[in-house]
Amino acid sequence: MFSVKRLFKSFKYAFKGFLIVLKEEQSFQIQLIVGAGVISLIFYFNIKPWEAMLLILLVIAVLVLELINSIFERIIDVLKPRLQLYVEEIKDIMAATVLLSSFVAAIVGIMIFWPYVKNLL
């Protein structure tokens, strides 16, 4: 049965988790600021709707991957004594995942924004 009380409790926990990552993860803070900048540029340049949707999806994808990276890091830190050999590799691979998604998002962003910036100059 649907419960509004449980729904708000779920939102409360999700918001709490978001605040934890926002407070403790520098990479997430930077990516959130860059994402806000991208969204501001979307409105500034009044870009095409499909371009705006793509950019917003890329911003969200990078932020979600950073959240997943933070989850993995915390789980791995709990298991660290038993998995010492793999801990560093797992963290490096997750960091590479976020880096790759950020790099692709930046390239797509440059490709979309370049014509608008060029017209401004």
N, C-alpha and C positions, 0 to 999 in steps of 0.2 A: 504494500500500500504506500502511496505517495505521502511523504511527510515534509511539510514546510520546515519544521523544526530541524529535521535531519539534514535537509538541503542547506539551510543557513549554517549548520554546524560544519558541513563539508566545505562551504565557502570560507568559513573562519579558519579551518585547518590549511586550506590552500593558500589563503592570504598570509597566514603565519609562515608557511614554508617559503613563499615568495619573499617576505621580509627578511628571513634568515639568509637567503642567498644574496639578496640585495645588500645586506649589511656586511656579509663576510667574504663575498667573492668579488675581487677587484675586476676580473675579466668580465663578469656579468655587468658590473657597473659601467665599464667602458662601452660594452656592446649596447647597453640600454641607451646611453648618451648618443652613441653613433646612430642607433636606430631612430631615436627622437629627431636627430638632425636630418636623417633621410626623409622621415615623414614631414618634417617642416619644409624641406626642399620640394616635396611632392606638391604641397599647397602653393609654395612660392612660384614654381614654374608652371603650375596648372597643367600638369602632364596628362597624357591620355589615360583613360580609366584602366585599360588593360596593363599599361606600364605601372600604374600605381598599385594595382592588385599584385602584380609580380613582385614589386619592391617590398610591399608589406608582407607578403608570404615569405620572402627571403629573410627579412628582419626577424620575423617570428621563428623561422626555422633555425636561425643562428642562436637565438635566445633559448629555444627549446633544447637544442643540442648542448648548450652551456649548462642548462639545468640538469640534463642527463649526465653530463660530465661531472657535475658536483655530486650527484647521487652516487655514481660509481666511485668517486674518490672517497666518500664517506664510508661506503660499504667496504672498500678495500682497506681503508685504515683500521676498520674493526677486525678484519681478517689478517692484517699485516704479519703477525708473528708466525702464522702457519703457512703463509704464501709468499714469504720474503722474496723468493727468486722472481716471481712474476709481478709483484706490486708495481715496480717502476715501469715495466713494459706496458702494463695495462693503463697506467696513468698517462704514459707517453702516447699510446695509441688513441686514447680518448681525446687528449689535447690535439693530436693531429687531425682528428675528425672535426673538431670545432674550428681549427685553423683552416682546413680545406674548405669547409662550408663558408667561412668568413671571406676567404680569398675569392671564391666563386661569386659570392654575393657582391663583393666590391667590384669585380670585373663587370658583372651585369649592371650594377649601379652606374659605373662609368659609361658603359655603352648606352644606357638610357638617358643619362643626364648630359652627356657630351654635346649633343645637338642644341640643347636648350642653353647651355653655358656658352657655346660658340656663338649663338645668336645674340646673347647678352653682350659679348665682346664686340 
